[in-house]
């Protein structure tokens, strides 16, 4: 299908630019006719144009829809949350409305104001003094969105969980030193609502008077505090090199890579979003995003019973995104995308490098070896990763969209960071958490995500969600006389709602375009969801935890598309009392068969904490996938080049293994005849092929530090198809390296891994430290000079032979 949008023109779903954010701020301020200090901005983000208009523009030469912004703000004269839609094309405020019963998301300015109000408040300071902390102790606090336990509460509240640090290092792990104070502040007035004390036992009881702090040693992770001696010494460098650059191209926010094309969107709430996703010119998805997540804690004590973060709706993966750096967050040749947020006074702030995009090698993509001739066909699995990292107070979430050459999309979440901690009396244990350090409790909790998939398979907005189940054929002896058959039953979903996974039936859900039939299978074009089987919400249906996030109760949701229905729990989750998203949309009385539908997948983990999660938790990874099913006629990655020619060129230079000996023993992998200048296989003659083999070996050995190259080798192993070629190869060696006589072994093999080649050759050489040269020369054999062996890989292509 032809895409009408110009590569040079902005895509209608591009994020707002710095200039656009400033223009929106000015338009709204002028419209309201209020002084600068009378308005407080919270969010300015893209108001996405209607889907129908956007598709008409992208695929049918329709006019580009107007660029618009959605603004959350407050006026000093009112504490109500206000919303405006601003048209950038007409420079007009199109709509204004308020949400008096809702609280907007947290913003950085507000977070800092509450943080400072807590640290500076005289009552808080007086209570801290009772702890009798060491003179070098620094007090810190994490303002948390208050949660909900009272349907009548209308104040905008934060609970400030407090900690101390005993080092001036700004990376000191204060989460390992929680203290039993958690003041509650009103974010609008910055007034102290309650100086709440935290329970340190099994019930809600707290100390009537704050007791002196019971000293414990912090558990640190900072390299500056731990010192060099704390780290392992045997980790060797691993480099990702792309000497010719990446395989992707970028046009503004439009990306093209390996038949894929998409617009890299970004919102303050969701972080990265994929828009207008195509494969080989065929539209697949209008929008793919992480819609929401919630983290409810399983501690029944006050105030922990209301501790439930909605990390997208309350704060935002985009707003809390890290500025990513080369070397750790991303490896290889990286492209970065930036975002924009707004300050309270309406000024745009660039958030640099909040999304990184890079290619990775994910191992073998597919492989087959013909056992009759031992020839193998194999391709590597190159992937494109679009990634962000959000730091939401103590936790980190690494969200990645991963595309591969087999037309699959993977949505990957890695949870890491530091578990939320609370104080507990030393020596005490409770059933809803784990003591991870002396006096430190990490409560069991859940992370439940919800991904949103908006399909347009082959450009059609009308699709059906169906599920397949595998059932044995029962009591049909004419059809199945041996009792070994099973069939796949497909059930289309006709009404919106929530659905369960069932691994006992291998139940899988798929997006189906019934109007397009695969000519090979005779089945309709589909994309299948490969889900993350997960335990759903543990809290009961009458709890606020459940009522605020209905998406957590089912793994699969199906709704009919409506503009602006983007977030699983509704637009506003901060201190929400009920779900205004899927709880409503999935209960409408309407058809979803052959309609513009949306598929939602809820997944996550029930995190039973452990000491190994502290001080920083190793990543916990979840991957859901969207894979073609009857969408193509063959494996889409069948045309991926096999690893020969140019793809082997760099490997031919650096394919060595080193082994510490009295110095180093260098062993190359096997090499074929490759022209290192052109990257082509040398097939003109046996003589030219064998000469190229020695040139490759020479380069590999010199790269590893053998100054004489093959001339310094003490052993050559040649794998030949034809034993009659051995004299030719040995003569070429003698001509190139006169006077050299390494040990030579020839192995006749039934096949060479690289087609068209007649030989593979391996070489070994020894590099000795100057002090060891004489000792080695005096040894009767190489074995006499051998010490403990430790293999260190240089990477490259390795081939093993029996």
N, C-alpha and C positions, 0 to 999 in steps of 0.2 A: 504494500500500500504506500502510495506517495505521501511524503511528509512535506507540507507546504511551508513550514516555518524556515526562514533563512538562517543559515549558520551564523551570520553576522548580526542578526537582529536578536533582541532579548526574547527569551521564551516567556510566554505569559505566566508561567509558574516559577520563574526565577525569584529568589528571595529579594526583599527590598534592599536597595543600595544605601550607602551613607547619605547621599544627597536626598534620596526619596524620604528617608526617615526625618531629616531636617525639614523638608518641605511639609510633610504631614504635621509635624509639631507646630510649625508656623501657621498652617491653615487652621488647625483646631484652636490655637491660642487666639488668633484674630477673630475667629468665628464667635468664640465665647466672650470676647471683649473684656478679658479679665487680666489683672496684673500677673506678672510672671510667678510671683510667690503664691498666688491664689490657686494655681493648678499644679497637681503632682502627677506626673506621668508614671505609669507602671510598665506597660508593654505597647510597643508599636511593631506590628508584624503584618505580613502579607494577608490580605483578605482574598482568598483564592476565587477566581472567577467561576461562574457556573460551568459545570462539566460539559453540558451540551454546547455552549458557545465556544468553549476551548477546543473541543473536538472538531467543531465546524471550521474553526480557524486553522487547526493543525493539519487536517486531512481533506478539507473540501473548499479551500480558498476563501473561507469566511473572514470577516474583519477581525482584527485583533481585539479582544475584550479590553476594556479600560483597566488600568492598574489601580488597585484600591488597597487601603490599609485598614486594619482593625486595631483600635486603640482602647486600652484600659487606662482609666485615670480616676483621680479623686479631685474634688474641690474642697478647699479649706472650710467652706461654709457647710459642708455635708460630709458625713463619713461613708455615704453610700458608694458602692462601686458603680462607675459610669462607663458606658461603652459608646464608641463612635465609629462610623464607617466613613472614611475620607476618600474621595475620588481624586486621584492624582492627575487624571486627564482634564477634568473640569475645574480642579482646585476648589471643590465644594465639599462641605460636610453633608453627606447624603442622609445619614440616619444618626439619631442619638437616642439612647434608652438607658435605663438604670437597672441594676440587679440588687435591690435593697436587701434581699435575704441571702445573698451570696458574698463570699470573700474571694477576691482575686488572688493570683499566685504571689509568692514572695518575690521581691526584687532585691538587688544587692544593696541599694541605698537603705532600704528598710531594715534589712538584715544587720547592717553595720550600726544603725541607730539603736536598735533593740539591744544589740551586743554591748554597746557603750553604756546605754542606760542601766543595764544590769550590773556591769562592772563598777559603775560610778555611784550607784545608789547607796545612801548612807545606811539604810537598814540591812542591805546585803553585806556591806562592809563590816557592820557590827557583828553580824552572825558569823562571818568568816573569821573574825578575830577570836571567836570562841574555839575555833579549831586549833589555835596555837601552832600554826604552820611554821616550818623552818624559814629562816630569814631569806633564803634564796628561792623560795617557792613563788612561782608565777601562777595566778588564777586565770583560767580561761572558761568560756562557756559556749555551748552550742544552742542557739535559739531554734527550737523545733516548732513547726506548725502544731497548734494545740491539740488537734484531733477533735473528737466529738463524744460527749457523754450526756449532753443536755440539749434537747431539741429546741429549747427556748433561748439559748445563748446567742446573742447577736454581736457581742464585742469581738474585735479582731485581736486574738490572743496568741501569745507565744510562751512556751515553757522553756526556760533556759537551764539545761542540764550543765552542771559545773564540774570542773576538773582542775588539777594542778599539774605543773611541770617543775621538775627539780634541776633543770639545766637551762643555760642561756641559749643553747642551740635551738633555733626556731623550729627544728624538726623533732624536738623532744616529744615523746609519746605520752601526751596528757591523758589519752584514753586508758592508760594503765594505772591511772591514779584518780578515779572518780571520787567525788565527795558527796555527802548526803543532802545537798541543797539544790532545789530546782525552782527558782522564783518564776512567777507568772506575770507577764507584762502586757499591757494594752498597747498595741502597735500604733494606734492613732494618737493617743495622748501621752504615750511613754510612761504611764503611771504604773507603779507596782500594784498589782491586783492581789497577790498572795505570795508570801514567802514560804513556799511549800517545802517541807522536809521529806526526805525519801526513806522508805522502810529499808532496813538492813537485815531483817529476819524473814520468816516464812509467811507472816501476815502483814496487815496494814499498819501495825504498830510502829510508831516513831519515837525517838527520844524526846522527852518533854523539854530538855535543855540540850543544846548542841554540845557534844562531847569532844575533847581534844582528839585530833587526828591520830590514828594508830599507824605509825610509820611502816611503810613497806618499800621495797626496792622497785623502781619502775622497770618495765620490760621495753627495751628500746629497739628501734630498727634503723635509726639514722647512722649512716656510715661515719659521720663526723664524731658521733658519740662512741660507737663500737670500736673504732680504730682499725688500722690495717691488719693487725694480727687476728682479727675475728673472722677473716674471709678465707675461703679455700684458695689454694695457690695453683691448682692444676688445670684451670680452665683456659683453653687455647682460643685464639681469635677465630671467628667464623664470619666471613665476608660475603655479602651479596653484591655481585658486580653485574652491571648492565652496560657494557662499553658502547653499545649503539643506542642507548636510551630505552625508554619504555615502548610498549606496543600500543599505548593508548594515545588518542588525540583529544584536545579540549578546545571547544569553541564557546567562549564565555562560560556558561555553566553546563553546556551540552557536551557529553562525553561519548566518544566512539572507541570501541575496543572489541576485537575478535567477533565481529558480526553484531555485537551489542551496541545499542545507543540508548541514552537516557539523559534526562535533565537532573543534575545534582541539586536538589532543593535542600532547604534548611529552615527550621523554625525554632524560635526560642523555647517552645514547649517540647517538640519531638526530637530536636537535633536533626540529623540527616534524614532526608526523604527522597525516594526515587520517584520521579514523575515521568510519564510518557515513555514507558520502557518498551523497547522493540528488540527483536532478534532477527537478523538478516532481513530487515525491512518489514517484518511482520509485527504488528502491535500485540503486546501481551498484557500489560498492566498500565492503567491510568495513574495509579498511585499506590506505593507500597511504603508502609511506615510502622514504627512502633507507636501504638496509640496510647497506651497507659501502662502503668505498673503500680502495685501497692505492696507495702511491706507491713503486715500486721504482726505484732509481737504477742506471744502466748503467755504473758505474765499477768495473773489476775489481780495483782496488788495495785492500789492507787499510788501514783497516777498512770502506771504502765498499762492499765487496761485500755486506755484510749490512745496508746502509742501506735499510730498507724500512719505511715508516710505514703502519699501518692506522689512519687518522685517526678512524674511528668506534669501532673496537674497542679501540684502544690508549688513546685519550683521550676522544673523544666530541664530536660537533658541538654537543650541548646544553651540556656542561660548559664548552666553550670559546667559547660564544656571546657576542657583543658586546652591550652595552646600547645599543640603537639610538636615534638622535636624529633629530628632524625637520629637514628641509632638505637632508640629504645622503643618508642611508640610505634615507629614504622621503620622498615629497612628497605634498601634499594633506592631506585629512582622514584622520588615522591612528588606528587602534586598536592598542593594544599588549597583549601577553600576557607575563606573567612566568613564570619557572621557580623551582625550589627545588633546592638542593644541600645536602649535609650536610658538616660539618667532621669532622676526625678524631676529635674528642671527642663527636660525636653531636648537634651543634647545627645546626638548619636555618638556611640562609642564602638570603634572597630574591635572585634574579637578575632585576633589573627590566628590562622592555622587551626581552626576548630574541627576541621575534617581533613583527614589525609587519605590519599588514594595511591595505591601501589600494587604491583604485581607480586605474586608469590608462586613458588613451585610447591605443589601439595602432593608430591610423590607421583606414583603411576596413575595415569588417567585410564588407560586400558592396555591389556597385553594378551597376546596369544603366541604360544610356541607350538609349531608343527612338530609333533613327536617323531614323524617319519624322517625328517631331514634336519631336525634341531634348529631350524630357522625361527627366529622370533620377530614378531611385529609388536612394537610398544610405543606408546606416546606418553609424554609427561602431562600432568594435570596442572596447566597454568591457570591461575585464578586472579581476578581483579577484586581488590578489597577496598571498600569505602567505609571508613572507620572514624568514630569519635569516642572520646572518653569523658564521661561526666563524673564529677566529684560532688556528691550530695552529702555534705558534712563529712561523716566518717567513711562512707562507702564510695567505691568507684564502680562504675558500670561501663564496660567497653562494648559498644554497639557497632556491629559491622554488617554490611550487606556485601555478600560474596557472590560474584558471578563466575561461571566457569565455561569451558568451551563445549560442554555437552548441553548447553542451554538451560542449565539449572540456576536458580537463585537460592542462596542460603542466607537466612537471617540468624546471625550468631550473637549471643550475649555472653559476656564473661563478667562474672561478679568477683570483685576483689576489694581491697581496702581494709578497713578495720571494723570489726564487729562493734555494734553499739554496746557500751559497757555501763554497768551500774555498780554501786558499792554493795558489799555484803560482809557480814561479820566474818572475821577470819576463822576458818575451821568449820563453817556452816555450809550445808549444801541444800539446794531446793530442787523439786522435781521438774521445773520448767526451764532449766538452763544448766550451764556448766561453768564451774570456776576455772578461769583460764589463767589466772595469776593470783597471788595472795590478795584477798580482799576485793577481787574483781569478778563479777558475774557477767556472763554473756548469755542472754536469754534466747531460747529457741524461737524461731520466727519463720515466716514464709516470704519468698519473693515471687510474686505472680505477675507476669507480663501479659500484655495483649497486643498481638500484631494485627494490623488491618490491611487487607488485600482487596484492591478495587480492580477487577479484571476488565479487559477489552480484547478478548482473544480474537485475533485476526481483524481487529477494528470494530467488532460488533459489541455494542454495549449490552445486548441481551444475551445473558448466559444463564445456566442452571447449575446449582450446587447439588451434587449427588454423592452418595456414599456406596462403596463396594464392600461386600462381606464375602468371605470364603466359607462355604458349607460343604460337608461331605455329602455325596449322593447316597441316600438311604432308601432301602426297600425298592430299588429299581433294578432287579436282576437282569432284565433284558438290556438295559443300558450299561450296567456295571456288574457283570457276572463275577468279577474278582474282588469287588468291594474296595477298590483303590482310588476311585475317582472322586474329585471334588469340583464344585462349580463356583463361579463368582456371580453373586447376585447384585445387581445395581438398582438402587432406589433413589429416584430424584426427590429432592426436598421441595415441597410445594408451598409451605407456609413458613414465615419467619419464626425463629426460636433458637433455643440452645440445645446442643447435642453432646452426647458423651462419646469418648473413644471406647473401643472394646477390643482389647488385644486378643481375646479368646476367639474372635471372629475375624481377626486381621482387618478390622473396619478402618477404611481410609476414605478421606473426602477429596473430591475433585471438582474443579471448575470445568463445565462442559459447554461447548458451543455446538448445539445440536444441528445447526445449519451447515456445518462443515464436516465432511466425512473423509476419513483417511482412506485413500485408494488401496492401500495394502491390507490393512486390518478390517476395513469396512466399519470401523467404529468412529464416533464423533471426536473431533479435536478436543483435547482436554489438557489441563495442567493439574497435577495431583499434589496435594499437600502431604508432605511427610512430617508428621507432628512430633512434638516433644511430649511423650506420655508423662503426666505429672499428677501429683495429688492436688486436688482443688482445696479451696479455703476450708480451714479447720473450724472456724468460728460458726456458731449456730445462726439460723436464718433470722432470728429476732434481734441479733446484735447490730449495733451501728456499723461494726466492721463489715458485716455482710451487706447491710442495706445500702452502704455507700459505694459498694463495688460489686454489683451483681455479676459482672464479667468473670469473677473469680469462682463462680459456682459450676461452670460448664467449660469444657475444653474447646468447643466449636460453637460459633454463633453465625447465623445467616440473617441478613436484613436486606431490605430493598433500599437502593441508593437514594439519598437526598443530599443536596448541597449542605455543607456545614456540619454534617453528622460525622465528625472525625474522631471523637474521643470517647472511649468505651464507657467511662463513668459520667459522661457529660462534660460541659464546658468548665464548670467550677467545682473543684474537689476540696479546696481548703476549708476545713470546718464544715463540710457538707453534712447533711442529715439523711439524704437519700440519693440514690443513683438517678441521674436525669439523662442517661445515655441508653445503653442496651436494655435496661429495665423497661424502657418505653418503646424503643424502636423494634425490639424483638417480639413485642406483644401486640403489634398492630395486626388488624384483620385484613390481610392483603396477600396477593399471590407473589411468590418469588421464583416461579418457574418461567424460564425464558423471559426474564426481566433484567433490568440493570441492578445487579446484586452486589453485595459486599460480603466477603468471607472474613471472619475474625477467629483468631486462634489464641486461646489463653494457655499459658504454660509457665513452668517455673520450678522452684525447689522448696522443699521443707527443710530448713537449715537447722539441724541439730548440732549445736556448737561443740567445739572440741579445742583442747589446748593448741593443737596444730594450726588452728585458725588465727593464732596470735603470735606476735604483735600485728602482722599483716597477713591477711588470708591469701593462700594460693588460689589462683583463679578457678572458679567453678564455671564450666562452659556448657551452654545449651545451644543446640543448633536445630532449627526447623528449616525445611526445604520446600521449594516449589519446583517440580520436575515435569517435563513434558510426558504426556501419555497419549499415544496415537496422534500426536501433533506433527511429527515428522515421519518420513518414510524409511529412514535409516538412522543410525546413531549420528547425531549432529556433529560429533567430534571425529567422525571417520576421516575428515579432510585435514586434521591436524598433522603437520609434517612430522615424520619419524625423526628421531634424533641423529641425523647425519648431516654432512655438509656444514653449513654455517653454524648450526646449533652445536656441533661438536668442536668448532674451531677453538673456542676459549678453553674447553676441557682438554684439548690436545696439547695445550701449552702447560697446564698446571695439574695434570693427573698424576700425582705422586703420593706415596706413603712414606713417612719417615719413622725410623725406629732408632731410639738412642742405643748405641753400641759403644765402643770406645770412641765416641764421636757420634756418627749417624750412619745408619744403613738406609739407603734410598731405594725404594722399589716402585717402579712405575706401574700403572695399570697397563693392560694390553692396548696397543695402538695399531690403527690401520693406516693405509696410505692416503693421507689428507693433505691437500695443498693449503698451507697455512696462510698464504697470501689471499687466495680467493675463497677459501672455505669449501671447495669442491673436492669430491673424491677423485683420486687419480686412477683412471681406467685405461689410459692410452696404451700401456704395455706392462708386462710383468716387471720389466726392469725399472720403468718409471714409478710403478706402484711401490716396489720394494725400496727404491731410493727415498720416496716420500715417507715411508714408514720410519726410516732412520732419521730423517729430518725432524719428524714429530718427536721421536724418542730423545733426540739431541736437545730439542727445546724444553721438553719436560724435565730432563736431568739438570740442565743449566738453571732452569727456574727453581729447582730444589737446592741449588748450591753446588752442583758438581761442575766445576769449571771446565773440565775437558769433555763434558757431554758424554755421548756414547763411547768416545775414546777412553773414558775413565771407568767404564763398566767392567765388573768382574764376572758377570754372568748374563747371558742372553738366552731367553726361551722363545722359540718360534713355534707358532701354531699354524700348520699348513694344511690346505686342502689336498695338495698333490705333493707326495714325497719327492717327486722328480724336480720340484722347484728349489730344493734345499741348496744344491750347488750354486745356482744363480744368486740366491740371497747371500750366501757366504762369500761369494766373489765380490759382490757389491760392498759388503762390509770390509773386506780386505783392501779394496781399492780406496775406500773412504778413510779407513783407519789403519794405515800400514804399520806393521810391527805390533799390533795389539792382538792378544790371544785370550779372550775371556773364555770361561767355561760355557759350552754351547749345548743346549738341549733342543731337539726338534720333536714336536708332538704332532702326529697326524690326526686331524679331527674330521668328523663327517660334515661339519658346517661352520661357517663364520657368521657371527651375529649380524654384521653389516653386509647386506646383499651386494653382489658384484665384486667383493673383495676376495683375495686369494690367501691372505695371511693376516695374522695378528701377532705382534711381537712385544715382549716384556723385557725390561732390563733392570739390573741391580747394580748399584755402585756404593762404595763406602767413602764417607767423608770423615776424616779423622782430625781431632783437635791436634794442634802442633805438638803438645806434650805426649800424645799417644802414638805418633807416627813411628818412632823407633821401636816401641814395644810391639806394634802390630807387625812391622817388617820382620821382627825376630820370632814371631809366632810360627809354629809349624803348620797351622791351618787357620782359616777364619774362625772355626769353633773355639780355638785356643784363646782368641781375643774377645769372645762374646761375653757380655755381662747380662744383667737383667734387661729384658726386652719390654718396651712399652710403646704400643702403636699410637701414632699421632697422624690423623688423616688430613691431607691437603685438599680433599674433595675431588670432584671430577667423575668420569665414567669408569666404573670398574666392571670387568668381565671375569667370571670364574670358570675354570674348566676342570673336569675330572681327569 
